[in-house]
Amino acid sequence: MRLISYTHDHFTRYGVLQGQGVVDMRQCMDKAPDSINDFFALASGNAALMASIAEHAAKATATPLNQVSLLPCVPRPSKIICLGVNYHDHAAEGGNKVADYPTIFFRGPSSLLAHGGTIPIPPISTSLDYEAELALVIGKTTRNVSEDQALDSVFAYACFNDATFRDYQRKTTQWTVGKNFDQTGGFGPCLVTADELPPGCVGLHIESRLNGQVMQSASTTDMVFHVAPTIAMMSACMTLEPGDVIVMGTPAGVGYARKPPVWMQPGDTIEIDIEGIGVLRNQVGLLAV
């Protein structure tokens, strides 16, 4: 099943993708929660409910996508946990050693951007880089889960572009500022439920294209820390809640490592393509001030 979040008639909604339209979740189930985060908690692991939703969505009249405004797949996650230096080839291109524990940083919800939206470049920086990444969404409250059971906590996957202002990333030893400019984290084009993809999304092709040119091309098999061990490690430290997002790092080919560096410019189009999930597409523009 594929899900999106969106606004329609000035209200925030979420629903099931059907072709070029979306079926509001309120048409698919009785007493659908107002929040998609609460929906995850209700539907996670409930195969009968998910089958019923799919059946109702197939029979319903979908609202055309050109009549709605897309939102990030999860508009307000309580946590966005990101992994850095999590592909062997990306570690090598940056001169980094592969550690025995992942590099972790957080993003905030205001940094997220919907599929089709524009990444704004503010006047204070021009060093905007792209990063093709796999994102997962937690479906149920998870604490101290074992690696063997960790994938049961995943509700769905999506594409993510961890777009980064590299000069601000390097202003401090922590990466927070460079990773949290408003509307830089592209998150879409939709959520694909975990049952439609290989366990942990191992073995999927992941690619970024800048104005149609392939910049990154790899397999999720090349991750240092895969989905299950990452969830286990994070849940040993903190409670993972429904709707939390974990972003799994990027392969080699990023702009800063090229000679000369390649920065995204106003008018550019950046695409993140992950096998079985789809293509996240965003434009780049100047921040309106």
Secondary structure, DSSP 8 states (H G I E B T S, - for coil): -EEEEEEETTEEEEEEEETTEEEEGGGTSTT--SSHHHHHHHHTT-HHHHHHHHHHHHHS--EEGGGSEE--SSSS-S-EEEEES-BHHHHHHTT----SS-EEEEE-GGGEEETT-EEEE-TT---EE--EEEEEEE-S-BSS--TTTGGGGEEEEEEEEE-EEHHHHTSSSS-TGGG-STT-EEEEEEEEEGGGS-GGGTT-EEEEEETTEEEEEEEGGGBSS-HHHHHHHHHTTS-B-TT-EEE----S--GGGSSS-----TT-EEEEEETTTEEEEEEEEE---
